[in-house]
């Protein structure tokens, strides 16, 4: 039996391996695992409505070597009959395809900028350095996720007060999806005639609208820079983070206060020729008021 002398400070071979070498080996192992198990093709979150595609790389010559480039395209309709060429020519080319890896490796790509909740059809072709182009791949079909639910229309918009140049408003915040969550922005508009969907674009947009708070909370806002003694119609629309726009709220109207004073007298004078009876009658009329 061999005993270790506790006073022996010599190190073994494994103890002499630098720490940075062990860390590098660990990180390399993680990279290898990522290569061996690429992500499966699937629709991503509604935040970007993207699709991740994966495939086995062909070669430069058939299934041998390493090809030069990929051409990936997509459409929202499938091939009509067997006319794949017409489909391909009308398809949208993807940009930023990866460089092909060695034959037999797994390549993948995320296709971004797609519409939410839409079905897409994908084909890919491969070229070598000549370029000799491969035939068409099999067709991959995927439906994106995404948010197509707009915020609910505000139903309780209220004009709570006014000054000579402003109107104060109050309403209950809708949500990001209907009456759930938190929306992204408000668009408050006003006009001297009633507001409808047809004339929404011609109404004047207010500035400085508040940021939406959680659905169900009360929000207030004051529309300023208005003319006095004028009746204004006001309505609101709400937008979520995907650009989904709510319907127009109920329309309220309110008159700004009168801030127009009488005009100043500019022809004040004294008339020496006025009959005394006329002056007395005018004085009596003033006294009886």
C-alpha positions in Angstrom: 0.0 0.0 0.0 1.2 3.5 -0.9 0.8 6.4 1.4 0.9 10.0 0.4 3.3 12.2 2.4 1.2 15.3 3.4 4.4 17.3 3.3 5.1 16.4 -0.3 4.1 19.5 -2.4 4.8 18.0 -5.8 1.7 18.0 -8.1 0.4 15.4 -10.5 0.1 15.9 -14.2 -3.7 16.6 -14.0 -3.0 19.3 -11.3 -0.5 20.9 -13.6 -3.1 21.6 -16.4 -3.7 25.4 -16.5 -7.2 26.5 -15.6 -7.7 28.4 -18.9 -7.1 25.1 -20.8 -9.9 23.4 -18.8 -12.3 26.3 -19.4 -11.5 26.3 -23.2 -12.1 22.6 -23.4 -15.5 23.0 -21.6 -16.6 25.8 -24.0 -15.5 23.8 -27.0 -17.7 21.0 -25.8 -20.7 23.3 -25.6 -20.1 24.5 -29.1 -19.9 20.9 -30.3 -23.2 20.1 -28.7 -24.8 23.1 -30.4 -23.6 21.8 -33.8 -24.7 18.3 -33.2 -28.2 19.5 -32.1 -29.3 22.5 -34.3 -32.7 24.0 -33.5 -35.7 22.4 -35.1 -37.7 24.4 -37.7 -40.6 26.1 -35.9 -42.5 29.3 -35.8 -41.1 31.8 -33.4 -42.8 34.2 -31.0 -45.1 37.0 -32.2 -42.3 39.5 -31.4 -40.6 38.8 -34.8 -42.9 36.3 -36.6 -39.9 34.4 -37.9 -39.3 30.8 -38.9 -36.2 28.7 -38.3 -35.4 26.2 -41.1 -32.8 23.5 -41.1 -31.5 21.0 -43.7 -28.6 18.6 -44.4 -25.9 20.2 -46.5 -25.3 18.6 -49.9 -21.8 18.6 -51.4 -19.9 20.4 -54.2 -20.3 17.3 -56.3 -23.5 15.5 -55.4 -23.1 14.6 -51.8 -19.3 15.0 -51.7 -17.3 18.0 -50.7 -18.6 21.5 -49.8 -20.9 23.6 -52.0 -20.5 27.4 -52.5 -23.9 29.0 -51.9 -27.6 28.6 -51.1 -30.6 30.3 -52.6 -33.7 30.1 -50.3 -37.0 31.4 -51.3 -40.6 31.5 -50.0 -44.2 32.3 -50.9 -47.6 32.2 -49.2 -49.0 29.8 -51.8 -47.8 26.3 -52.7 -46.8 25.0 -56.2 -49.6 24.7 -58.7 -49.4 21.2 -60.1 -45.9 20.4 -61.1 -44.8 23.9 -62.2 -42.1 24.4 -59.6 -40.1 26.8 -61.9 -43.0 29.3 -62.1 -43.4 29.2 -58.3 -39.6 29.7 -57.9 -39.5 32.7 -60.2 -42.3 34.4 -58.4 -41.0 33.6 -54.9 -39.3 36.1 -52.5 -35.5 35.5 -52.2 -34.2 35.4 -48.7 -31.0 37.3 -47.9 -28.2 36.3 -45.7 -28.2 32.6 -46.3 -25.4 30.7 -44.5 -22.3 29.5 -46.4 -22.8 25.7 -47.0 -20.9 23.5 -44.7 -19.3 20.2 -45.5 -21.7 17.6 -47.0 -23.7 15.8 -44.4 -23.6 18.7 -41.9 -26.7 20.4 -40.7 -27.3 23.9 -41.8 -30.0 26.2 -40.5 -31.3 29.8 -40.9 -33.9 32.1 -39.3 -36.1 33.8 -41.9 -37.3 37.1 -40.5 -39.7 39.8 -41.6 -42.7 37.5 -42.1 -46.3 38.3 -41.3 -47.8 36.9 -38.2 -50.2 34.0 -38.3 -49.5 33.3 -42.0 -48.5 30.0 -43.8 -45.3 30.1 -45.8 -43.8 27.7 -48.3 -40.1 27.3 -48.6 -37.7 25.9 -51.3 -33.9 25.9 -51.4 -31.3 25.3 -54.1 -27.6 24.9 -53.9 -24.8 25.9 -56.2 -21.1 25.0 -56.5 -18.3 27.4 -57.5 -19.0 27.2 -61.3 -22.0 27.7 -60.5 -23.8 24.4 -61.2 -27.2 24.6 -59.6 -29.0 21.8 -57.9 -32.6 20.8 -58.4 -35.3 22.1 -56.1 -35.4 20.8 -52.6 -38.5 19.4 -51.0 -41.0 22.0 -49.8 -41.1 23.0 -46.2 -44.3 24.5 -44.9 -44.6 26.5 -41.7 -47.3 28.8 -40.1 -45.9 31.7 -38.1 -47.2 32.7 -34.7 -48.0 36.3 -33.9 -50.4 38.9 -32.6 -53.3 40.0 -34.8 -55.6 41.0 -32.0 -55.9 44.8 -31.7 -56.7 46.7 -28.5 -60.3 47.1 -27.6 -62.0 50.4 -28.6 -62.3 52.8 -25.8 -65.9 53.0 -24.9 -66.0 55.5 -22.0 -64.1 58.5 -23.3 -65.3 61.5 -21.3 -64.7 65.3 -21.5 -64.3 66.2 -17.9 -63.7 70.0 -18.2 -62.5 72.8 -20.4 -60.8 76.2 -20.4 -60.7 78.8 -23.1 -57.8 76.9 -24.8 -58.1 73.3 -23.6 -60.4 70.3 -23.0 -59.6 67.6 -20.4 -60.3 64.0 -21.1 -60.6 60.7 -19.1 -61.0 57.1 -20.2 -60.3 53.5 -19.1 -57.2 52.0 -20.7 -57.8 49.0 -23.0 -55.2 46.2 -23.3 -52.6 45.0 -25.8 -55.0 42.2 -26.9 -58.5 43.3 -26.5 -58.9 44.2 -22.8 -55.8 42.2 -21.7 -52.3 43.5 -21.1 -50.9 46.9 -21.8 -51.1 48.7 -25.2 -48.3 50.7 -26.7 -49.6 54.1 -27.8 -52.6 56.4 -28.1 -53.7 58.6 -31.0 -56.0 61.4 -29.8 -57.6 63.5 -32.5 -60.0 66.5 -32.5 -62.1 68.4 -35.0 -64.7 71.1 -35.2 -67.0 68.5 -36.8 -67.9 65.0 -35.7 -65.2 62.3 -36.2 -65.8 59.1 -38.1 -63.7 56.3 -39.5 -64.0 58.0 -42.9 -62.6 61.4 -41.8 -60.3 60.2 -39.1 -57.2 61.0 -41.2 -58.2 64.6 -41.6 -58.8 65.3 -37.9 -56.0 67.1 -36.0 -53.8 64.8 -34.0 -53.0 66.0 -30.5 -49.4 65.9 -29.2 -48.1 64.5 -25.9 -50.6 61.7 -25.5 -49.8 59.6 -22.4 -48.3 56.1 -22.6 -50.9 53.4 -22.0 -51.1 51.9 -18.6 -52.4 48.4 -17.7 -55.8 47.5 -19.0 -58.6 48.7 -16.7 -56.8 51.7 -15.2 -58.0 55.2 -15.6 -56.0 57.7 -17.8 -56.3 61.4 -18.3 -55.1 63.8 -20.9 -55.6 67.5 -21.8 -55.9 68.6 -25.4 -54.4 72.1 -25.6 -53.8 75.0 -28.1 -57.5 75.2 -28.9 -59.6 78.3 -29.9 -62.0 79.8 -27.5 -65.8 79.7 -27.7 -65.5 76.7 -30.1 -67.1 73.2 -29.9 -64.6 70.4 -30.5 -65.2 66.7 -31.1 -62.6 64.3 -29.7 -61.9 60.6 -30.2 -59.0 58.1 -29.5 -57.5 55.1 -31.1 -55.0 52.7 -29.5 -52.1 50.7 -31.0 -50.3 47.6 -29.7 -46.7 46.6 -30.1 -47.4 44.8 -33.4 -49.1 47.9 -34.9 -52.6 46.5 -34.5 -54.9 49.5 -34.4 -58.1 49.6 -32.4 -61.4 51.0 -33.7 -62.3 54.6 -32.9 -63.5 55.3 -29.4 -66.8 56.9 -28.6 -66.8 60.5 -29.8 -67.2 63.3 -27.2 -67.7 67.0 -27.8 -67.1 70.0 -25.5 -67.1 73.8 -26.0 -64.1 75.8 -24.9 -64.8 78.8 -22.7 -65.5 82.3 -24.1 -62.3 84.3 -23.9 -63.2 86.9 -26.5 -63.9 90.3 -24.9 -66.0 93.1 -26.5 -64.2 95.3 -28.9 -62.8 98.6 -27.5 -64.8 101.7 -28.4 -62.7 103.8 -30.9 -65.1 106.7 -31.6 -65.8 108.2 -28.2 -66.6 112.0 -28.5 -68.7 114.8 -27.1 -71.5 116.3 -29.2 -72.2 119.9 -28.4 -75.1 120.1 -30.8 -77.1 117.3 -29.2 -80.5 118.4 -28.1 -80.9 118.6 -24.3 -84.1 116.5 -24.5 -82.1 113.7 -26.3 -79.4 113.8 -23.5 -82.0 113.6 -20.8 -83.8 110.7 -22.5 -80.5 108.8 -22.8 -79.7 109.4 -19.2 -83.2 108.2 -18.1 -82.8 105.1 -20.2 -79.5 104.3 -18.6 -80.8 104.9 -15.1 -83.7 102.4 -15.6 -81.3 99.6 -16.7 
